[in-house]
């Protein structure tokens, strides 16, 4: 569920109500995704949504373990050694990714004004700069940008 509504996004980037929604939806989703990636946790609109996500943790971990165990059991029947090794590695990677996603959910955070503002800042940047190239201007990162707003809520995950 997006933290920033389409109406809030339109107001922030100062476009009219008839501006195509699909042109803003990607930027809204990308802005929230970027904030979640930087925080290493999921962002929820309220405490109930966070509690619901946390309640699914045991099921998610169990499903990941079952999928890994099934893949490992199936790998026993693969005759080619390289293929068997690849299958085992893929099952471990899938398991670690599923656990990381479950961890990001249980360590989630309810959106607060700083997180909301950081998403809007990123949205404004994505709207104003629709390409990777800046022509005729010197580009610099603002000192009090989105990362500054998000940093206090960041969950640093060690490899």
C-alpha positions in Angstrom: 0.0 0.0 0.0 1.5 3.3 -1.0 2.3 5.7 1.9 1.9 8.7 -0.4 -1.5 8.9 -2.2 -1.9 10.0 -5.8 -3.5 13.2 -4.7 -0.6 14.0 -2.3 1.9 13.3 -5.1 0.0 15.5 -7.6 0.0 18.3 -5.0 3.7 17.8 -4.2 4.9 18.0 -7.8 2.3 20.7 -8.6 0.4 19.0 -11.5 -3.2 19.3 -12.3 -5.8 16.6 -11.4 -6.0 15.6 -15.1 -2.3 14.8 -15.3 -2.0 11.0 -16.2 -1.9 8.9 -13.0 0.3 6.2 -14.6 3.1 8.8 -15.0 3.1 9.4 -11.3 2.4 5.9 -10.0 5.8 4.5 -11.0 7.5 7.4 -9.3 5.4 7.0 -6.1 6.2 3.2 -6.0 9.9 3.8 -6.8 10.2 6.5 -4.1 8.7 4.2 -1.4 10.8 1.3 -2.6 13.9 3.4 -2.4 13.1 4.4 1.1 12.5 0.8 2.2 15.7 -0.3 0.5 17.7 2.4 2.4 16.0 1.6 5.7 16.4 -2.2 5.2 12.8 -2.5 6.5 9.3 -2.2 5.2 7.2 0.9 5.8 3.6 0.6 6.9 0.9 3.2 7.0 -0.2 2.4 10.5 0.4 0.1 13.5 -2.3 -2.3 12.4 -0.7 -2.9 9.1 2.7 -3.5 10.9 1.1 -5.9 13.3 -0.5 -7.8 10.5 2.8 -8.1 8.7 4.5 -9.3 11.9 1.9 -11.9 12.4 2.8 -13.5 9.1 6.5 -14.0 10.1 6.3 -17.6 11.5 4.4 -18.7 8.4 6.8 -17.1 6.0 9.9 -18.6 7.8 8.2 -22.0 7.9 7.3 -21.8 4.2 10.9 -20.8 3.3 12.3 -23.7 5.2 9.9 -26.1 3.7 10.7 -24.9 0.2 14.5 -25.2 0.8 14.1 -28.6 2.4 12.1 -29.8 -0.6 14.6 -28.5 -3.1 17.4 -30.1 -1.2 15.5 -33.4 -1.1 14.8 -33.2 -4.9 18.5 -32.4 -5.6 19.5 -35.8 -4.3 17.9 -37.3 -7.5 19.8 -35.1 -9.9 22.6 -37.1 -11.5 24.7 -34.3 -12.9 27.0 -33.0 -10.2 27.1 -29.4 -11.5 23.3 -29.3 -11.9 22.8 -30.7 -8.4 25.3 -28.1 -6.9 23.5 -25.3 -8.7 20.1 -26.5 -7.4 21.4 -26.6 -3.9 22.9 -23.2 -4.2 19.7 -21.7 -5.6 17.7 -23.2 -2.8 19.9 -21.6 -0.2 19.8 -18.3 -2.0 16.0 -18.4 -2.2 15.9 -19.3 1.5 18.1 -16.4 2.5 16.1 -14.0 0.4 12.8 -15.2 1.9 14.3 -14.8 5.4 15.6 -11.3 4.6 12.2 -10.3 3.4 10.5 -11.7 6.5 13.0 -9.9 8.7 12.4 -6.6 6.8 8.7 -7.0 7.6 9.0 -7.8 11.3 11.4 -4.9 11.7 9.1 -2.7 9.8 8.3 0.9 10.8 5.2 2.9 10.8 5.4 5.9 8.4 6.2 9.1 10.3 6.6 12.7 9.1 10.3 12.2 8.3 9.7 9.1 6.3 6.8 10.7 4.5 8.9 13.7 3.7 11.8 11.6 2.4 9.4 9.7 0.1 8.1 13.1 -1.2 11.6 14.4 -1.7 12.5 11.4 -3.7 9.2 11.6 -5.7 10.0 15.2 -6.5 13.4 14.3 -7.7 12.1 11.5 -9.9 9.4 13.8 -11.3 11.8 16.7 -12.0 14.7 14.5 -13.4 13.2 11.9 -15.7 16.5 11.0 -17.2 20.0 10.1 -15.9 21.6 13.0 -17.7 21.6 16.7 -16.5 22.4 19.0 -19.4 23.6 22.6 -18.8 23.6 22.5 -15.0 25.8 21.3 -12.3 24.1 18.6 -10.2 24.7 18.3 -6.5 23.0 16.3 -3.7 21.3 18.5 -1.2 22.8 18.2 2.3 19.4 17.7 4.1 17.9 15.3 1.5 15.9 12.1 1.8 18.8 10.1 3.3 19.2 12.6 6.1 15.5 12.2 7.0 15.6 8.4 6.8 19.0 7.8 8.6 17.6 7.8 12.2 15.2 5.0 11.3 17.6 2.9 9.3 18.2 -0.7 10.3 21.7 -1.5 9.3 22.0 -5.1 8.2 25.4 -6.7 8.2 26.3 -9.1 5.4 
